[in-house]
Amino acid sequence: MRPSLFSQSLFALSLEDAIETTARIGFEAIELACVDPHFGLGMARREPDKVAGRITRAGLDVSALSLFNTFTDPAVLGEQIKSAETFIGLAPAFDTQIIKMTPGPPASAAATAVHWGCLAEAVERLVAVARDVGVRIGFETHMRQVTDTLASSQRLLDIAPADVVGLTVDFSNLSFAGERMDQVIGAVADRLVHTHLKNGTIDASGGWHFDALDRGLTDYAQVLRMLHETGYDGYLSIECLGADAGERPAETARRDLAILRRYLQAIESPGRREVHGE
């Protein structure tokens, strides 16, 4: 399992500075946010090779191209699919095999047959493109979108071929939804292609409050141990959100990388017991 930094964590910085900062902090890879102010569609069309070269010169791999999609709205479905096809086609230039996508709102409890029908159409069309390019799509488990629970995420997997489509599991988002991590990992381990790691709490009104990786509802000592036991060998992509990421982006990312390394060291040295929130 290899640490990566989701460049959304550094939206307070330009893309160039975000790439340099990711490398300087000590990450091995960057998950490239395919949206402004980082790698938006305009830049993707104008200068993908320039951006890919900058990442390579920084000594970083690209863990995933990370898209922000809405495939549940008939009014924008066509343009959303076309945009996603553009980024899928760029995967070889960035030497990555993972395209992270978001399915779109609403939350699963409010999703209708129309929402799911649109998503199924997008999946069918994008699978053909991804298969031709040789990449996998990892739909994110995302709060207030149709994959906000374990059950709704499994529903998506049921309509998608396993050789191309899996999940980018955001453990914190599923913790916010009240899911148990042992049940999540047990249910989707064979379709897990990418991960997002962040932490925090959710208040009674549904508000999100983000904190350090070892402070919140998600016990990453447990999560990472279970991932290790399943044989998962993909990326662990840290996502820093909230006031800390906005005001002190580099320091916040460095803090969470240190915490992640501590957890991984505990797994590699079984005699050492890691305590959540320590």
Secondary structure, DSSP 8 states (H G I E B T S, - for coil): -EEEEEGGGGTTS-HHHHHHHHHHHT-SEEEEE-STTSS-HHHHHH-HHHHHHHHHHTT-EEEEEE-----S-TTTHHHHHHHHHHHHHHGGGGT--EEEE---SS-GGG--HHHHHHHHHHHHHHHHHHHHHT-EEEEE--TTSTTSSHHHHHHHHHTS-TTTEEEEEEHHHHHHTT--HHHHHHHHGGGEEEEEE-EEEE-TTS-EEEE-TTSSS--HHHHHHHHHHHT--SEEEE---SHHHHHSHHHHHHHHHHHHHHHHHHHHSTTS---TT-
